[in-house]
Amino acid sequence: MQTHFPSIQGAPLAAKKTHTTKFHGVTLEDDYFWLRAENWQEAMREPEKLPEDIKSYLTQENDYYDAAMADTKALQDKLISEMRGRIKEDDSSVPVKDGAFAYSWKYTEGGEHPIRIRTPVMAVKKKFYSTLIKRRTVKNILKLVLLMKIQATQYLHGAVILPGLNIILSHSAI
């Protein structure tokens, strides 16, 4: 089999340090257990807290990768810019209600992964209502009145006050 990759010397090899663990009478041996940092969650937020031996090995791995892929750097940059040019970088989803919360996601410009958002349902409704109040068209005010009337009958069992519009609705008003 012919490869088109240059031969790069010095691939890092992780040291084998056998660690034995016993679960439910079964003995497990892991030669690379030492690569799992006990404080891995903290190290994900603050990489400087990663133990020095793990950090050293990962740096060697990254350096090896950079050397192996150096001749493709221009192609990688071209592909990434082409893919980013085809997507909307500041995209977001509509919140989806599930129980007491609404879930959505959004991308930030230049970000690589979506940000997952969990919001209490009442906060989503409040934001929606405030948007309708800011845009004081007859259609939006009617929408707001009907939505608040529905909410009043479902949750409040009484009067609804619409801040910003100085309107108070009761069950007898509509």
Buried (B, 14 or more C-beta within 10 A) or exposed (E): EEEEEEEEEEEBEBEEEEEEEEEEEEEEEBEEEBBEBEEEEEBEEEEEEBBEEBBEBBEBEEEBEEBBEEEEEEEEEEEEEEEEEEEEEEEBEEBEEEEEBBBBBEBEEEEEEBEEBEBEBEEBBEEBBEEBBEEEEEEBBEBBBEBBBEBBEEEEEEEBEBEEBEBEBEEEEE
